[in-house]
């Protein structure tokens, strides 16, 4: 039996806790370096507002959002690892004529549960979920620490022309 399972609505608070672990490890709110208009104190004030929406999304087993988790082996009721992804439709192109793209985000492992293969096991489950939904292309943003894991799964670096507008 696999250690990995699909996250449930009752896991939402733990999913947010592990997302915060990832955000803190990446250096700022949203996993990006702090900006002039961004809080830099590691605040979790946003968790309460985010929780109902996350619970709703986790309750949709056939939706375009999925989280896979491993429970912490030493702390009941706590998650050890998490990966989250979404499926999006974009107009098709060569190499992806159906335009289905997966995006991986919020990959996190509790600091005291690292180096046990949990993130890899969760990624394997998420990649299978993407395959089942017909995704021909998977994208993610990798930290330097996580890049070797993603490379071992077949991900390759690409130039990043990404731009962002905060509304």
ChimeraX commands (.cxc) that place a marker at each C-alpha (Angstrom):
marker #1 position 0.00,0.00,0.00 radius 0.5
marker #1 position 1.30,3.44,-0.96 radius 0.5
marker #1 position 2.17,6.07,1.62 radius 0.5
marker #1 position 0.72,8.71,-0.72 radius 0.5
marker #1 position -2.93,9.64,-0.76 radius 0.5
marker #1 position -5.07,12.35,-2.26 radius 0.5
marker #1 position -5.56,15.24,0.16 radius 0.5
marker #1 position -9.04,15.63,1.61 radius 0.5
marker #1 position -10.94,18.74,2.77 radius 0.5
marker #1 position -10.05,17.91,6.38 radius 0.5
marker #1 position -6.34,18.19,5.42 radius 0.5
marker #1 position -6.71,21.83,4.39 radius 0.5
marker #1 position -5.11,23.40,7.47 radius 0.5
marker #1 position -2.11,21.07,7.18 radius 0.5
marker #1 position -1.86,21.75,3.45 radius 0.5
marker #1 position -1.65,25.47,4.25 radius 0.5
marker #1 position 0.95,24.81,6.96 radius 0.5
marker #1 position 3.17,22.94,4.49 radius 0.5
marker #1 position 2.59,25.60,1.83 radius 0.5
marker #1 position 3.89,28.11,4.38 radius 0.5
marker #1 position 6.96,25.91,4.93 radius 0.5
marker #1 position 7.62,26.16,1.18 radius 0.5
marker #1 position 6.98,29.91,1.06 radius 0.5
marker #1 position 9.30,30.52,3.99 radius 0.5
marker #1 position 12.02,28.35,2.42 radius 0.5
marker #1 position 11.79,30.25,-0.89 radius 0.5
marker #1 position 12.44,33.58,0.80 radius 0.5
marker #1 position 9.20,35.50,0.79 radius 0.5
marker #1 position 5.43,35.67,0.34 radius 0.5
marker #1 position 4.28,33.59,-2.59 radius 0.5
marker #1 position 7.70,31.99,-2.83 radius 0.5
marker #1 position 9.29,35.02,-4.42 radius 0.5
marker #1 position 11.85,37.42,-3.02 radius 0.5
marker #1 position 10.26,40.14,-0.87 radius 0.5
marker #1 position 9.02,43.24,-2.66 radius 0.5
marker #1 position 8.38,46.71,-1.37 radius 0.5
marker #1 position 4.60,46.11,-1.16 radius 0.5
marker #1 position 4.78,42.54,0.20 radius 0.5
marker #1 position 4.76,41.48,3.84 radius 0.5
marker #1 position 8.07,39.87,4.76 radius 0.5
marker #1 position 7.29,38.70,8.27 radius 0.5
marker #1 position 6.20,35.15,7.33 radius 0.5
marker #1 position 2.69,36.11,8.33 radius 0.5
marker #1 position 0.05,33.40,8.22 radius 0.5
marker #1 position -2.85,35.85,8.50 radius 0.5
marker #1 position -3.97,34.86,5.00 radius 0.5
marker #1 position -4.51,31.20,6.02 radius 0.5
marker #1 position -7.95,31.84,7.54 radius 0.5
marker #1 position -9.21,33.54,4.41 radius 0.5
marker #1 position -7.72,30.85,2.15 radius 0.5
marker #1 position -9.01,27.85,4.12 radius 0.5
marker #1 position -12.66,27.73,2.88 radius 0.5
marker #1 position -11.65,27.93,-0.78 radius 0.5
marker #1 position -8.97,25.28,-0.32 radius 0.5
marker #1 position -11.44,22.95,1.43 radius 0.5
marker #1 position -13.87,23.43,-1.44 radius 0.5
marker #1 position -11.21,22.63,-4.05 radius 0.5
marker #1 position -10.01,19.55,-2.14 radius 0.5
marker #1 position -13.62,18.29,-2.09 radius 0.5
marker #1 position -13.75,18.17,-5.92 radius 0.5
marker #1 position -12.18,14.83,-6.86 radius 0.5
marker #1 position -12.85,15.35,-10.58 radius 0.5
marker #1 position -11.76,18.99,-10.70 radius 0.5
marker #1 position -8.67,20.58,-12.21 radius 0.5
marker #1 position -6.85,20.82,-8.84 radius 0.5
marker #1 position -5.22,18.02,-6.87 radius 0.5
marker #1 position -3.01,17.68,-3.82 radius 0.5
marker #1 position -1.18,14.51,-2.82 radius 0.5
marker #1 position 0.18,14.03,0.67 radius 0.5
marker #1 position 2.06,11.68,2.97 radius 0.5
marker #1 position 1.08,11.58,6.62 radius 0.5
marker #1 position 3.84,12.21,9.14 radius 0.5
marker #1 position 4.97,8.85,10.55 radius 0.5
marker #1 position 5.78,10.25,14.00 radius 0.5
marker #1 position 3.07,12.91,14.49 radius 0.5
marker #1 position -0.53,11.81,14.14 radius 0.5
marker #1 position -2.74,14.32,12.35 radius 0.5
marker #1 position 0.24,16.00,10.70 radius 0.5
marker #1 position 1.36,15.82,7.09 radius 0.5
marker #1 position 4.97,15.08,6.23 radius 0.5
marker #1 position 4.90,16.02,2.55 radius 0.5
marker #1 position 2.71,17.68,-0.03 radius 0.5
marker #1 position 2.57,18.33,-3.76 radius 0.5
marker #1 position -0.15,20.33,-5.47 radius 0.5
marker #1 position -0.98,20.76,-9.12 radius 0.5
marker #1 position -3.54,22.12,-11.52 radius 0.5
marker #1 position -4.54,21.27,-15.07 radius 0.5
marker #1 position -5.19,24.09,-17.51 radius 0.5
marker #1 position -6.39,24.28,-21.08 radius 0.5
marker #1 position -4.44,26.42,-23.49 radius 0.5
marker #1 position -4.92,26.43,-27.24 radius 0.5
marker #1 position -3.05,23.46,-28.70 radius 0.5
marker #1 position 0.24,23.61,-30.53 radius 0.5
marker #1 position 2.82,21.24,-32.01 radius 0.5
marker #1 position 3.78,18.75,-29.31 radius 0.5
marker #1 position 0.59,19.43,-27.34 radius 0.5
marker #1 position -2.30,19.59,-29.85 radius 0.5
marker #1 position -4.97,19.26,-27.15 radius 0.5
marker #1 position -3.51,22.13,-25.13 radius 0.5
marker #1 position -3.70,20.39,-21.74 radius 0.5
marker #1 position -0.92,21.57,-19.43 radius 0.5
marker #1 position -0.19,20.60,-15.86 radius 0.5
marker #1 position 1.38,22.99,-13.40 radius 0.5
marker #1 position 3.10,21.82,-10.20 radius 0.5
marker #1 position 3.35,24.09,-7.17 radius 0.5
marker #1 position 3.57,23.94,-3.38 radius 0.5
marker #1 position 5.94,21.01,-3.16 radius 0.5
marker #1 position 6.94,20.87,0.50 radius 0.5
marker #1 position 8.27,18.43,3.06 radius 0.5
marker #1 position 8.19,19.04,6.79 radius 0.5
marker #1 position 11.77,19.80,7.85 radius 0.5
marker #1 position 11.96,16.80,10.22 radius 0.5
marker #1 position 10.66,14.39,7.53 radius 0.5
marker #1 position 13.07,15.20,4.69 radius 0.5
marker #1 position 15.33,12.75,2.83 radius 0.5
marker #1 position 12.81,9.88,3.07 radius 0.5
marker #1 position 11.49,9.95,-0.51 radius 0.5
marker #1 position 8.13,11.48,0.39 radius 0.5
marker #1 position 8.27,14.37,-2.10 radius 0.5
marker #1 position 9.28,11.98,-4.89 radius 0.5
marker #1 position 6.42,9.62,-4.04 radius 0.5
marker #1 position 3.96,12.53,-4.03 radius 0.5
marker #1 position 5.35,13.80,-7.35 radius 0.5
marker #1 position 4.93,10.33,-8.88 radius 0.5
marker #1 position 1.25,10.36,-7.83 radius 0.5
marker #1 position 0.72,13.87,-9.20 radius 0.5
marker #1 position 2.40,13.00,-12.51 radius 0.5
marker #1 position 0.09,9.98,-12.83 radius 0.5
marker #1 position -2.89,12.26,-12.12 radius 0.5
marker #1 position -1.70,14.59,-14.90 radius 0.5
marker #1 position -1.34,11.65,-17.32 radius 0.5
marker #1 position -4.87,10.48,-16.53 radius 0.5
marker #1 position -6.16,13.95,-17.45 radius 0.5
marker #1 position -4.31,14.00,-20.76 radius 0.5
marker #1 position -1.67,16.58,-19.89 radius 0.5
marker #1 position 1.09,16.47,-22.48 radius 0.5
marker #1 position 3.24,19.11,-20.80 radius 0.5
marker #1 position 4.02,19.75,-17.12 radius 0.5
marker #1 position 5.53,22.98,-15.83 radius 0.5
marker #1 position 6.96,24.03,-12.48 radius 0.5
marker #1 position 9.27,26.55,-10.90 radius 0.5
marker #1 position 12.13,24.88,-9.07 radius 0.5
marker #1 position 14.18,26.08,-6.16 radius 0.5
marker #1 position 17.89,25.25,-6.30 radius 0.5
marker #1 position 17.36,22.65,-3.56 radius 0.5
marker #1 position 14.52,20.91,-5.42 radius 0.5
marker #1 position 15.99,21.05,-8.95 radius 0.5
marker #1 position 17.84,17.70,-8.64 radius 0.5
marker #1 position 14.59,15.89,-7.74 radius 0.5
marker #1 position 12.78,17.38,-10.73 radius 0.5
marker #1 position 15.70,16.64,-13.06 radius 0.5
marker #1 position 15.66,13.01,-11.91 radius 0.5
marker #1 position 11.98,12.88,-12.90 radius 0.5
marker #1 position 12.80,14.18,-16.40 radius 0.5
marker #1 position 12.13,17.92,-16.04 radius 0.5
marker #1 position 14.46,20.17,-18.01 radius 0.5
marker #1 position 15.26,23.84,-17.40 radius 0.5
marker #1 position 13.82,26.36,-19.85 radius 0.5
marker #1 position 14.41,30.05,-20.34 radius 0.5
marker #1 position 11.98,31.99,-18.18 radius 0.5
marker #1 position 10.29,34.84,-20.04 radius 0.5
marker #1 position 7.66,34.92,-17.29 radius 0.5
marker #1 position 6.28,38.32,-16.41 radius 0.5
marker #1 position 3.83,39.13,-13.63 radius 0.5
marker #1 position 1.23,41.77,-12.83 radius 0.5
marker #1 position -0.11,41.98,-9.29 radius 0.5
marker #1 position -3.65,43.37,-9.10 radius 0.5
marker link #1:1,2 radius 0.2
marker link #1:2,3 radius 0.2
marker link #1:3,4 radius 0.2
marker link #1:4,5 radius 0.2
marker link #1:5,6 radius 0.2
marker link #1:6,7 radius 0.2
marker link #1:7,8 radius 0.2
marker link #1:8,9 radius 0.2
marker link #1:9,10 radius 0.2
marker link #1:10,11 radius 0.2
marker link #1:11,12 radius 0.2
marker link #1:12,13 radius 0.2
marker link #1:13,14 radius 0.2
marker link #1:14,15 radius 0.2
marker link #1:15,16 radius 0.2
marker link #1:16,17 radius 0.2
marker link #1:17,18 radius 0.2
marker link #1:18,19 radius 0.2
marker link #1:19,20 radius 0.2
marker link #1:20,21 radius 0.2
marker link #1:21,22 radius 0.2
marker link #1:22,23 radius 0.2
marker link #1:23,24 radius 0.2
marker link #1:24,25 radius 0.2
marker link #1:25,26 radius 0.2
marker link #1:26,27 radius 0.2
marker link #1:27,28 radius 0.2
marker link #1:28,29 radius 0.2
marker link #1:29,30 radius 0.2
marker link #1:30,31 radius 0.2
marker link #1:31,32 radius 0.2
marker link #1:32,33 radius 0.2
marker link #1:33,34 radius 0.2
marker link #1:34,35 radius 0.2
marker link #1:35,36 radius 0.2
marker link #1:36,37 radius 0.2
marker link #1:37,38 radius 0.2
marker link #1:38,39 radius 0.2
marker link #1:39,40 radius 0.2
marker link #1:40,41 radius 0.2
marker link #1:41,42 radius 0.2
marker link #1:42,43 radius 0.2
marker link #1:43,44 radius 0.2
marker link #1:44,45 radius 0.2
marker link #1:45,46 radius 0.2
marker link #1:46,47 radius 0.2
marker link #1:47,48 radius 0.2
marker link #1:48,49 radius 0.2
marker link #1:49,50 radius 0.2
marker link #1:50,51 radius 0.2
marker link #1:51,52 radius 0.2
marker link #1:52,53 radius 0.2
marker link #1:53,54 radius 0.2
marker link #1:54,55 radius 0.2
marker link #1:55,56 radius 0.2
marker link #1:56,57 radius 0.2
marker link #1:57,58 radius 0.2
marker link #1:58,59 radius 0.2
marker link #1:59,60 radius 0.2
marker link #1:60,61 radius 0.2
marker link #1:61,62 radius 0.2
marker link #1:62,63 radius 0.2
marker link #1:63,64 radius 0.2
marker link #1:64,65 radius 0.2
marker link #1:65,66 radius 0.2
marker link #1:66,67 radius 0.2
marker link #1:67,68 radius 0.2
marker link #1:68,69 radius 0.2
marker link #1:69,70 radius 0.2
marker link #1:70,71 radius 0.2
marker link #1:71,72 radius 0.2
marker link #1:72,73 radius 0.2
marker link #1:73,74 radius 0.2
marker link #1:74,75 radius 0.2
marker link #1:75,76 radius 0.2
marker link #1:76,77 radius 0.2
marker link #1:77,78 radius 0.2
marker link #1:78,79 radius 0.2
marker link #1:79,80 radius 0.2
marker link #1:80,81 radius 0.2
marker link #1:81,82 radius 0.2
marker link #1:82,83 radius 0.2
marker link #1:83,84 radius 0.2
marker link #1:84,85 radius 0.2
marker link #1:85,86 radius 0.2
marker link #1:86,87 radius 0.2
marker link #1:87,88 radius 0.2
marker link #1:88,89 radius 0.2
marker link #1:89,90 radius 0.2
marker link #1:90,91 radius 0.2
marker link #1:91,92 radius 0.2
marker link #1:92,93 radius 0.2
marker link #1:93,94 radius 0.2
marker link #1:94,95 radius 0.2
marker link #1:95,96 radius 0.2
marker link #1:96,97 radius 0.2
marker link #1:97,98 radius 0.2
marker link #1:98,99 radius 0.2
marker link #1:99,100 radius 0.2
marker link #1:100,101 radius 0.2
marker link #1:101,102 radius 0.2
marker link #1:102,103 radius 0.2
marker link #1:103,104 radius 0.2
marker link #1:104,105 radius 0.2
marker link #1:105,106 radius 0.2
marker link #1:106,107 radius 0.2
marker link #1:107,108 radius 0.2
marker link #1:108,109 radius 0.2
marker link #1:109,110 radius 0.2
marker link #1:110,111 radius 0.2
marker link #1:111,112 radius 0.2
marker link #1:112,113 radius 0.2
marker link #1:113,114 radius 0.2
marker link #1:114,115 radius 0.2
marker link #1:115,116 radius 0.2
marker link #1:116,117 radius 0.2
marker link #1:117,118 radius 0.2
marker link #1:118,119 radius 0.2
marker link #1:119,120 radius 0.2
marker link #1:120,121 radius 0.2
marker link #1:121,122 radius 0.2
marker link #1:122,123 radius 0.2
marker link #1:123,124 radius 0.2
marker link #1:124,125 radius 0.2
marker link #1:125,126 radius 0.2
marker link #1:126,127 radius 0.2
marker link #1:127,128 radius 0.2
marker link #1:128,129 radius 0.2
marker link #1:129,130 radius 0.2
marker link #1:130,131 radius 0.2
marker link #1:131,132 radius 0.2
marker link #1:132,133 radius 0.2
marker link #1:133,134 radius 0.2
marker link #1:134,135 radius 0.2
marker link #1:135,136 radius 0.2
marker link #1:136,137 radius 0.2
marker link #1:137,138 radius 0.2
marker link #1:138,139 radius 0.2
marker link #1:139,140 radius 0.2
marker link #1:140,141 radius 0.2
marker link #1:141,142 radius 0.2
marker link #1:142,143 radius 0.2
marker link #1:143,144 radius 0.2
marker link #1:144,145 radius 0.2
marker link #1:145,146 radius 0.2
marker link #1:146,147 radius 0.2
marker link #1:147,148 radius 0.2
marker link #1:148,149 radius 0.2
marker link #1:149,150 radius 0.2
marker link #1:150,151 radius 0.2
marker link #1:151,152 radius 0.2
marker link #1:152,153 radius 0.2
marker link #1:153,154 radius 0.2
marker link #1:154,155 radius 0.2
marker link #1:155,156 radius 0.2
marker link #1:156,157 radius 0.2
marker link #1:157,158 radius 0.2
marker link #1:158,159 radius 0.2
marker link #1:159,160 radius 0.2
marker link #1:160,161 radius 0.2
marker link #1:161,162 radius 0.2
marker link #1:162,163 radius 0.2
marker link #1:163,164 radius 0.2
marker link #1:164,165 radius 0.2
marker link #1:165,166 radius 0.2
marker link #1:166,167 radius 0.2
view
